[in-house]
């Protein structure tokens, strides 16, 4: 449970870093949710790209005879 709370805190602070965010109306909450899930989707997409590139690397190493 503590890990989930820590993950939520870190991800929210990363997603909204440098943005002037205030919750004054329902439309503001909608914008915040949209920004967060857009950020989260980009993180997931970047992890997919990095994983695919790591899989396609030549992992044979330096073979000397």
C-alpha positions, 0 to 999 in steps of 0.5 A: 500500500505504501508503494502505491501511495509513493508511486502516485505522489512521484507520478503526480509531481512529475506530471505536473512539474512546471505547470500552474495547476489549481482546482477551482472548478470541475473543468479544472479537474477534467484538465488535470485528469487529462494531463495526468493520463496523457503523461502516464500514456507517454511513460508507458509508450516510452517503456515499450520503445525502450524494451523493444530496442533492448530486445533487438540489441546484439547481446552476444558480447565480445567473442574472441577466439 
